[in-house]
Amino acid sequence: MANAKELQTLEAEEKKEVATVEGAERTRIRRAYVPRVDIYENDDAIMLVTDVPGVDENSIDITLEKSVLTINGYVQTEAPDNYSLAYAEYQTGDYERSFTLSEEIDRENIEATVKNGVLRLRLPKAGPAKTRKITVKAS
């Protein structure tokens, strides 16, 4: 039997709300949270796996501008017909997260899938630069 030091307890983590930059305002009047991300790497790609409950392929925007990959997930809350919220223990909101990509990522072949509120991003690594002969032309 394991002693108390060997046992790990699960503790609820509070959601981290997105901090707004001073002078900036959000375009949606609702909370936004920073989704937690697991990052895996193998020889040919980096995989990001993040929980975005309430988000599907129609309510997520992923953009790559310069070297910054930005994830925006938008949650539409629905209350059952003829009911109003009396008490809530779980707050809902949108999701925002940004990553700065290195030059090692093949930006043209990034893939994204979402299923059951889990977003998976596959960031393939760029192959090594190939040596090529440059033809010189007379002018």
N, C-alpha and C positions, 0 to 999 in steps of 0.2 A: 504494500500500500504506500502511496506517495505521501510525503510529508507536506506541510503547508508551504514551505519554500519552493517546492517543486511544482505546485499548482499555480496556474495563472488564472486570474479572474478577468472576465470581460467587463470592461467599463465603457459606458456610453460616452462617445465623443460628441462634443457640441459642434454643430455646423459652424463653419467659419464664413462669415458674411464678407462679401467683396467690399473692400475699402475704395471709396471714390477719391479721385485726385482733387485737390483743392481747386475750386473754380470750375470743375467739371460737373455736369449733371447727367443723370441717366435719362434715356429717352422713354423708358418704361417706368411707371410709378409702381414699383414693387421691389421686394427684396431680391438680391442675387447672391448666390453662394459659390464658394470655391469648391468644386468637386475634388474629392480625393482621387489620386491617380497611382496605379501600379505601373512601373516601367520595367520591361524585360528586354534583354538584348541577346542576340545570337550572332553568328558570323555574318549574316547577310541583311539583318534588319533590326530595328528597335520597335517594340510593341508597347503602346500605351493603352491601358485598360482603365476606364473610369466609370463610376456609377453616376448616372443621371436619371433617376427615377422620374417618370412622367414625361420623358422626352422620346420622340420617335423620329424617323427619318424626315418627316415634314416639318418638325419644329426645332431643327438644329442647323446652325451655320458654322462651318469650319472654313477659315480663311488663312491664306498664307501671303503675307505682305513683307517683302524684303526677307528677313530671316525669322520673322515672328509668326508662329502658328497660333491662331486664336480659336477657341471653342466657345460658342454661345448656344446654350440650350434654353428653350422657352417652354415653360410649363403652363398648361391651361387647367385651372382647377375647376372642377364641376361639383356642385352640390346636388344631392338627390332632389327630385321634384317635390315641391310642397314642404321642404325642410329648410331651416336656417341653422347656421352653425351656433351651437350653444357653448362649446368648449373645445379647444384644440390643444393637443400635446405635441403635435408635429407641425412645424411651420413649412409652408411650401414657398417656392420662389424659383427664379431662373438660375442658370448656372453660367459662370464665366471663368475661363482659365486661359492663360497664354504661356507659350514656351518659346525660347529662342533656340533655333536650330543651328547646328554647326554646318560647315561646308561639306561634311561627310555624308549628308542626307541627299538622296536623289529626289529632288523636289517634284519632278514630273510624274513620279509613280507612287505617290502617297495614296493609300487606300483607307477608307473608313466604312465601318459597318456598325449598326446599332440594333440591338435585339433585347427586348424585355428590360429596357432602361440601362443597358450596359453598352457603352461606346468603346469600340476597339479601333485604334488607329495603327496602321502598319506603315512605318517609315523605313523604306529600303535604303540601305547604305549605297552610296555611289561607288562604282567600280574604280579601280586605280586608273589614273590618267594614262592613256595609251600614247605611245610614241607614234608620231606620224610625220611623214615627209612633207615639207612645204615646198610647193613648186614656185620657183622664181621666174617671173616673166619679164621680158624686155619692155621698157616703156617708150 
